[in-house]
Amino acid sequence: MSNGSKVHIMNSKWELYYQKMKGEYIVDLSERRKEIRLTQEALAKILEVDRSSISKWENKETIPSINMLKKLAIVFCCTIDELLKD
């Protein structure tokens, strides 16, 4: 197997994992954010990210990094485990 084939297989496996995680990985961030009465803009400012990042996470277009999950847990006064679905 050539290196190009190995990379393609690894990328394909990662893509499948990413697609699965995208829809199932995390509780409704929008609901959590609204519970503490923050706008997307306010949460973005606290986390030092663009508002578009918050929107993408809430719409499950992208996944927050583990470091960002740590920050989200602090903002939402919960654990990372509580943010992750069973």
C-alpha positions in Angstrom: 0.0 0.0 0.0 1.4 3.4 -1.0 1.7 6.3 1.5 -1.0 8.1 -0.5 -3.4 5.2 0.0 -2.7 5.0 3.8 -3.4 8.7 4.1 -6.6 8.4 2.2 -7.8 5.5 4.4 -6.8 7.4 7.6 -8.6 10.5 6.3 -11.7 8.4 5.4 -11.8 6.8 8.9 -11.4 10.2 10.5 -14.2 11.7 8.3 -16.5 8.8 9.3 -15.7 9.4 13.0 -16.1 13.2 12.6 -19.5 12.8 10.9 -20.7 10.5 13.7 -19.5 12.8 16.4 -20.9 15.9 14.8 -24.5 14.8 15.4 -24.1 12.9 18.6 -21.3 14.3 20.7 -22.7 17.1 22.7 -25.8 18.4 24.4 -27.7 21.3 22.9 -25.3 24.2 23.4 -27.9 26.7 22.3 -30.2 25.6 25.1 -27.4 25.8 27.6 -26.4 29.2 26.4 -29.9 30.5 26.6 -30.4 29.1 30.1 -27.7 31.4 31.4 -29.0 34.3 29.2 -26.1 34.8 27.0 -26.2 35.8 23.3 -23.9 34.1 20.8 -21.9 37.3 20.7 -21.5 37.4 24.5 -20.4 33.8 24.7 -18.0 34.3 21.8 -16.4 37.2 23.7 -16.0 35.2 26.9 -14.4 32.3 24.9 -12.4 34.6 22.7 -13.7 33.2 19.5 -15.8 34.5 16.6 -19.6 34.4 16.9 -19.6 32.3 13.8 -17.8 29.6 15.8 -20.6 29.5 18.4 -23.2 29.3 15.6 -21.3 26.4 13.9 -21.1 24.5 17.2 -24.8 25.0 18.0 -25.8 23.9 14.5 -23.4 20.9 14.7 -21.4 22.1 11.7 -18.2 21.8 13.6 -17.0 20.4 16.9 -15.4 22.5 19.7 -11.9 21.4 20.6 -11.2 19.7 23.9 -9.7 22.9 25.2 -12.9 24.8 24.2 -15.0 22.1 25.9 -13.1 22.8 29.1 -13.9 26.5 28.7 -17.5 25.8 27.9 -17.8 23.6 31.0 -16.5 26.5 33.1 -19.0 29.0 31.6 -21.9 26.6 31.9 -20.8 25.6 35.5 -20.8 21.9 34.6 -18.3 19.1 33.8 -17.2 18.1 30.3 -19.0 14.8 30.9 -22.2 16.7 31.4 -21.7 18.4 28.0 -21.1 15.1 26.3 -24.0 12.8 25.5 -24.0 9.3 26.8 
